[in-house]
Amino acid sequence: MDKERARRLFLTAFFLFALANGLSGSIISNYFKDVFQVDSVQRGLLEIPRELPGVVGVFVIAALPSLGNVSLSVLGFALYCVGLLVLGLFSPGYFVMQLFVFTYSLGDHMVMPIRDAIAMDLADEGKTGTFLGRYRGMMTLGSMLASALVFVGFRVGFFYFRTGVIPSFCAALVFLIVALALLCRLRKTLPALDVRKRSGERRRLPVRRRYLPYYIVTAVYGFQKRMRLVFAPWVIIELLSMGADTVALLGIAAYFCGGWVAPLIGKFLDRYGVQKGLVLESAGVAGVFLFAAWAASGIVNGSLRGWGGMAAAFASYILIFLTDHFNSVHVMLMRELSESPADVMENLSFGLSVDHVLAVTVSGLLGAVWKYVGPQYVFLLGAAVCTVHLGVALWLKRPGRGPPFTDRRRLSLLDTSKASRRRRNTVKIRTVKEENLCFLPLQFFFGNLILHTYMLIICQVIKFA
């Protein structure tokens, strides 16, 4: 009974979180454009303070070993609230804005790997993919409702972007505070859920060579995510000169379709496995990006005009947003590769930092490609890297290269029955000798800290030149 109630609290909290994010982070490109009048290069560079928290988040989580997954989520929600409070109420200048974009984004990125780990802990045995699809479907529903509110709000003039109070950010803050209260209730309802699963013998992050396939696909995902977060909206905002209400209306369509696609991907994973999921992802994402490249090229060279260009751009925007649901494949891959439950959440967090190493590194470069080479080449690059997912899938199918451990015989992580303990003790986990790669996070962090400082200086020079 407590576990079912915990599921409801979890789903409601993250439904509200998605609603808040849809009223703030999802329309941040319009905020940058309308309030600070940035161009495509500046927009790419502004991804650095927005995505660097994805690299830093792994260190924040590792530095707080006494906090469980739910408590870390509470902290992430609180940071998000602080960022929205300043951006929504105090009209910060360009420099201060970047600081609090970093703050709210740090909270957002802390929550990303933790929510997947909590969802897997709450899932019943053998239905992990199904519950992941269910919770992603709830978040999609929240995002769809947020898009509807944004569309109506900007059309009637209740929402707007200009110096002073930002009403949509303030509304997001209210929803986020309610979600924060629900997470606190979840922590009391099921205390076992808030226990960090870690080995008593391990003192460092469990980053190992056996998890290399997961790190590779998340790195590629970080590159491709630029299309969804930056350049798909930029087609609408810059090439078609449309505002936040149009983006929101397209978001409604994308989230409506996503509410149907996410559960299907979860069921596909439960039935066919991760390797076939990677093949499906590679083919599907490549096709979508090739279509988006054709649409962007047609709009730029004039071969797609009027309603034809708008229809192609709108369709590519929706399809690109649907590709985000393939992240469930990466989560399931990490779980199948994991040696123990202790490794899952921390490696999801580390994988998120790998994802954002690519995001921080390539955002400015892709912005320059968009401006000086052509928008279509950004999407062609996104399609080209899809071959990496296919390569990983084929590599996993080679003899001796498959996942060394699966959860088919493992009961739910929260099941403490005697039968569960006996079954866990009988599981044979095959291990191989491998080097620990814990030095990698430090290289990522300091390298990207230097890169962030350098690129931020360039951003300011471009802004005020």
C-alpha positions in Angstrom: 0.0 0.0 0.0 2.8 2.4 0.9 4.6 1.6 -2.3 1.5 2.3 -4.4 0.9 5.6 -2.6 4.6 6.4 -3.1 4.1 5.8 -6.8 1.2 8.3 -6.9 3.2 10.9 -5.0 6.2 10.4 -7.3 4.1 10.7 -10.5 2.2 13.8 -9.3 5.4 15.5 -8.2 7.1 15.0 -11.5 3.9 15.9 -13.4 4.0 19.3 -11.6 7.8 19.5 -12.2 7.2 19.0 -16.0 4.5 21.6 -15.9 6.8 24.1 -14.2 9.6 23.3 -16.6 7.3 23.8 -19.6 6.5 27.3 -18.3 10.1 28.2 -17.8 13.0 26.1 -19.2 11.2 24.9 -22.3 10.7 28.5 -23.6 14.0 29.9 -22.5 15.1 30.4 -26.1 12.2 33.0 -26.5 13.3 34.6 -23.2 16.8 35.0 -24.6 15.6 36.3 -27.9 12.9 38.8 -26.7 14.7 40.1 -23.6 18.3 40.1 -24.7 18.0 40.0 -28.5 20.7 37.3 -29.0 21.6 35.9 -32.4 22.3 32.2 -33.3 26.0 32.3 -32.2 25.1 33.9 -28.8 22.3 31.4 -28.4 24.7 28.5 -28.8 27.1 30.0 -26.4 24.4 30.6 -23.8 24.1 26.8 -23.6 27.3 26.8 -21.7 25.9 28.2 -18.4 22.7 26.3 -19.0 24.4 22.9 -19.7 27.6 23.1 -17.6 25.5 22.0 -14.5 25.2 18.7 -16.2 28.9 18.3 -15.7 29.0 19.8 -12.3 26.0 17.8 -11.0 27.9 14.5 -10.7 30.2 16.2 -8.2 27.4 17.7 -6.2 25.7 14.3 -5.9 29.0 12.6 -5.0 29.8 15.2 -2.4 26.5 14.6 -0.6 26.7 10.8 0.2 24.5 11.2 3.3 21.5 12.3 1.2 19.3 9.7 -0.4 17.7 10.0 -3.8 14.6 11.7 -2.7 16.5 14.2 -0.5 18.7 15.0 -3.5 15.6 15.6 -5.6 14.3 18.0 -2.9 17.6 19.9 -3.1 17.4 20.0 -6.9 13.9 21.4 -6.7 15.0 24.0 -4.2 17.8 25.2 -6.5 15.3 25.4 -9.4 13.0 27.5 -7.3 15.9 30.0 -6.4 16.8 30.4 -10.1 13.2 31.0 -11.1 12.6 33.4 -8.3 15.4 35.7 -9.5 14.7 35.4 -13.2 11.0 35.8 -12.8 10.8 38.6 -10.3 14.0 40.7 -10.3 14.8 41.3 -14.0 18.5 40.6 -13.8 21.0 42.0 -16.3 22.9 39.8 -18.8 25.7 38.7 -16.5 23.5 38.0 -13.5 21.0 36.2 -15.7 23.6 33.7 -16.7 24.4 33.0 -13.0 20.8 32.2 -12.1 20.3 30.3 -15.4 23.2 28.2 -14.1 21.5 27.9 -10.7 18.1 26.7 -11.9 19.8 24.4 -14.4 21.9 22.8 -11.7 18.7 21.9 -9.9 17.2 20.6 -13.1 20.3 18.5 -13.9 20.6 17.1 -10.4 17.1 15.7 -10.7 17.5 14.1 -14.1 19.4 10.9 -13.2 17.8 10.7 -9.8 14.2 10.6 -11.0 15.0 7.6 -13.3 16.7 5.8 -10.4 13.6 6.4 -8.2 11.3 5.3 -10.9 13.2 2.0 -11.3 13.1 1.4 -7.5 9.3 1.9 -7.5 8.7 -0.4 -10.5 7.5 -3.9 -10.0 9.7 -6.9 -11.0 9.8 -7.4 -14.8 7.9 -4.1 -15.5 10.7 -1.6 -15.2 10.4 -0.4 -18.8 6.6 -0.1 -18.5 6.8 2.0 -15.4 9.5 4.2 -16.9 7.1 4.7 -19.9 4.3 5.5 -17.5 6.2 8.1 -15.6 7.6 9.7 -18.7 4.0 9.7 -20.1 2.9 11.7 -17.0 5.7 14.2 -17.5 4.8 14.5 -21.1 1.2 15.2 -20.0 2.5 18.0 -17.7 4.6 19.5 -20.5 1.6 19.4 -22.9 -0.5 21.2 -20.3 2.3 23.8 -19.9 2.4 24.3 -23.6 -1.3 25.0 -23.7 -1.0 27.5 -20.9 1.9 29.2 -22.7 -0.1 29.4 -26.0 -3.2 30.9 -24.3 -1.1 33.1 -22.0 0.9 34.7 -24.8 -2.1 35.0 -27.1 -4.2 36.9 -24.6 -1.3 38.9 -23.3 -1.1 37.4 -19.8 2.3 36.0 -20.4 5.1 38.1 -22.0 8.8 38.5 -22.2 10.2 41.9 -21.4 12.3 43.6 -18.6 10.5 43.3 -15.3 8.4 40.5 -13.9 8.1 37.4 -16.1 4.7 35.9 -15.4 5.3 32.5 -16.8 8.3 32.0 -14.6 6.4 33.1 -11.6 3.6 30.6 -12.4 6.3 27.9 -12.8 7.6 28.8 -9.3 4.2 28.2 -7.7 3.9 24.7 -9.3 7.4 23.8 -8.3 6.8 24.7 -4.7 3.8 22.3 -4.6 5.9 19.6 -6.2 8.6 20.2 -3.6 6.0 19.6 -0.8 4.9 16.4 -2.5 8.5 15.1 -2.6 8.9 15.8 1.1 5.7 13.8 1.7 7.1 11.0 -0.4 10.2 10.9 1.7 8.0 10.3 4.8 5.7 7.8 3.1 8.5 5.4 2.0 11.7 6.1 3.9 13.4 3.0 2.3 13.2 4.9 -1.0 15.5 7.7 0.3 18.4 5.4 1.2 21.4 5.9 -1.2 22.3 2.4 -2.5 26.0 2.1 -2.4 28.5 -0.5 -1.6 30.2 -0.2 1.8 33.6 -1.1 0.2 33.4 1.6 -2.4 34.7 5.1 -1.7 34.8 6.5 -5.3 32.4 6.8 -8.2 31.8 3.3 -9.7 32.9 4.4 -13.2 34.3 1.4 -15.0 35.2 0.2 -18.5 32.3 -2.2 -18.6 29.9 0.7 -18.6 31.6 2.3 -21.6 28.7 1.5 -24.0 26.4 3.6 -21.7 28.9 6.5 -21.7 29.2 6.4 -25.4 25.5 6.5 -26.2 24.9 9.3 -23.6 27.7 11.4 -25.1 26.0 11.1 -28.5 22.7 11.8 -26.9 24.1 15.1 -25.5 25.2 16.1 -29.0 21.8 15.3 -30.5 19.9 17.0 -27.7 21.2 20.3 -29.0 18.8 19.8 -31.9 15.8 19.5 -29.6 16.6 22.2 -27.1 18.3 24.8 -29.3 18.0 24.4 -33.1 14.5 22.9 -33.6 13.0 25.9 -31.7 15.5 28.2 -33.6 14.0 27.1 -36.9 10.6 28.4 -35.8 12.0 31.5 -34.0 14.6 32.7 -36.5 13.8 31.1 -39.9 10.0 31.6 -39.7 10.1 34.6 -37.3 7.4 33.2 -35.0 7.0 33.6 -31.3 6.5 31.7 -28.1 2.8 31.0 -28.7 3.6 29.1 -31.9 6.4 27.1 -30.2 3.9 26.3 -27.4 1.3 25.2 -29.8 3.8 22.9 -31.5 4.8 21.7 -28.0 1.2 20.6 -27.3 1.2 18.5 -30.4 4.7 17.1 -29.6 3.7 16.2 -26.0 0.4 14.7 -27.1 2.3 12.4 -29.4 4.9 11.8 -26.8 2.3 10.6 -24.3 1.6 7.8 -26.8 5.2 7.1 -27.9 6.8 6.9 -24.4 4.8 3.9 -23.2 5.3 2.1 -26.5 9.1 2.5 -26.2 8.9 1.1 -22.7 7.0 -1.9 -23.7 9.3 -2.4 -26.7 12.3 -2.5 -24.3 10.6 -5.0 -22.0 9.8 -7.3 -24.9 12.8 -7.0 -27.3 15.6 -5.7 -25.1 18.1 -2.9 -25.1 20.1 -4.0 -28.2 17.1 -3.8 -30.5 16.1 -0.6 -28.8 19.5 1.0 -29.8 18.9 -0.2 -33.4 15.5 1.4 -33.4 16.9 4.6 -31.9 19.6 4.8 -34.5 17.3 4.4 -37.5 14.5 6.6 -36.1 16.6 9.5 -35.0 18.7 9.5 -38.2 15.5 9.6 -40.3 14.1 12.5 -38.3 17.2 14.6 -38.5 17.5 14.0 -42.3 13.9 15.2 -42.7 14.7 18.3 -40.5 17.8 19.0 -42.7 15.7 18.9 -45.8 13.1 21.2 -44.3 15.7 23.8 -43.1 17.4 23.7 -46.5 14.1 24.2 -48.3 13.2 27.2 -46.1 16.6 28.9 -46.5 16.9 28.4 -50.3 13.2 29.3 -51.0 12.1 25.9 -52.4 9.7 25.5 -49.5 7.6 28.6 -49.2 4.4 29.6 -47.4 2.4 26.8 -46.0 4.8 24.1 -47.4 7.7 25.5 -45.5 5.7 25.9 -42.3 4.3 22.4 -42.5 7.8 20.9 -43.0 9.3 23.0 -40.1 6.4 22.2 -37.8 6.6 18.4 -38.6 10.4 18.3 -38.0 10.0 20.2 -34.7 7.5 17.6 -33.4 9.5 14.6 -34.6 12.7 15.9 -33.1 11.0 16.3 -29.7 9.7 12.8 -29.9 13.3 11.5 -30.2 13.9 12.5 -26.6 11.9 9.5 -25.4 14.7 7.2 -26.5 16.5 8.2 -23.4 14.7 5.3 -21.7 16.9 3.0 -23.8 20.0 4.5 -22.2 18.6 4.1 -18.7 17.8 0.4 -19.3 21.2 -0.1 -20.8 22.8 1.2 -17.7 20.7 -1.1 -15.5 21.5 -4.2 -17.6 25.3 -3.4 -17.5 25.3 -2.6 -13.8 27.2 -4.9 -11.4 25.0 -3.8 -8.5 22.1 -1.4 -7.6 24.7 0.9 -6.0 26.2 1.6 -9.4 23.0 2.6 -11.2 22.1 6.1 -9.9 25.7 7.3 -9.6 26.5 6.2 -13.2 23.3 7.7 -14.5 24.6 10.9 -12.9 28.1 10.5 -14.4 26.5 9.6 -17.8 24.6 12.9 -17.6 27.9 14.7 -17.1 29.3 12.9 -20.2 26.2 14.0 -22.1 26.8 17.6 -21.1 30.5 17.6 -21.9 29.4 17.3 -25.5 26.6 19.8 -25.0 29.0 22.4 -23.5 31.7 21.7 -26.1 29.6 21.8 -29.3 26.9 24.3 -28.7 28.9 27.3 -29.8 30.4 25.4 -32.7 26.9 24.3 -33.9 25.7 27.9 -33.6 28.6 29.0 -35.9 27.8 26.2 -38.4 24.2 27.4 -38.4 25.1 31.0 -39.1 28.1 30.7 -41.4 27.5 27.3 -43.2 23.8 26.7 -43.1 21.1 25.5 -40.8 20.7 22.2 -42.6 24.2 21.1 -41.8 23.5 21.2 -38.1 20.9 18.5 -38.6 23.0 16.5 -41.0 25.7 16.3 -38.3 23.0 15.1 -35.8 22.0 12.3 -38.3 25.6 11.3 -39.0 26.4 10.5 -35.3 23.4 8.1 -35.2 25.7 5.4 -36.5 27.3 5.3 -33.1 24.2 3.9 -31.5 24.1 1.2 -34.2 27.7 0.4 -33.6 27.2 0.0 -29.9 24.2 -2.3 -30.5 26.3 -4.5 -32.8 29.2 -4.4 -30.3 26.9 -5.6 -27.5 25.8 -8.6 -29.6 29.3 -9.9 -30.1 30.1 -13.1 -28.1 31.4 -12.1 -24.7 30.4 -8.5 -25.2 26.8 -8.6 -24.0 25.6 -7.2 -20.7 27.2 -9.3 -18.0 24.3 -9.0 -15.6 20.6 -8.5 -16.0 17.8 -8.0 -13.6 15.5 -10.8 -14.8 16.1 -12.8 -11.6 16.4 -9.9 -9.2 13.3 -8.9 -7.3 12.3 -5.3 -6.7 15.0 -3.2 -4.9 12.5 -2.3 -2.3 11.4 -5.9 -1.6 12.9 -7.0 1.7 11.2 -10.4 2.0 13.2 -13.5 3.0 12.5 -15.0 -0.4 13.9 -11.9 -2.1 17.1 -12.0 0.0 17.6 -15.7 -0.7 17.2 -15.1 -4.5 19.6 -12.2 -4.4 22.2 -14.3 -2.7 22.0 -17.0 -5.4 22.5 -14.5 -8.3 25.9 -15.1 -9.9 27.4 -11.9 -11.1 30.1 -12.4 -13.7 32.9 -9.8 -13.4 36.0 -9.0 -15.4 39.2 -7.2 -14.4 39.0 -3.6 -15.4 40.5 -0.3 -14.6 38.7 2.2 -12.5 38.1 5.4 -14.5 37.3 7.7 -11.6 39.9 10.3 -12.9 37.7 11.0 -15.9 35.2 13.3 -14.0 38.0 15.6 -12.9 39.3 15.9 -16.4 35.8 16.7 -17.7 35.2 19.2 -14.9 38.4 21.2 -15.1 38.6 21.1 -18.8 35.1 22.4 -19.2 35.5 25.0 -16.5 38.3 26.5 -18.5 36.3 26.2 -21.7 33.3 27.8 -20.0 35.3 30.8 -18.8 36.9 31.2 -22.3 33.6 30.9 -24.2 31.8 33.2 -21.7 34.3 36.0 -22.5 33.7 35.4 -26.2 30.0 35.6 -25.6 30.3 39.0 -23.9 32.5 40.4 -26.6 30.0 39.4 -29.3 27.1 40.8 -27.2 28.6 44.2 -26.7 30.7 44.6 -29.8 
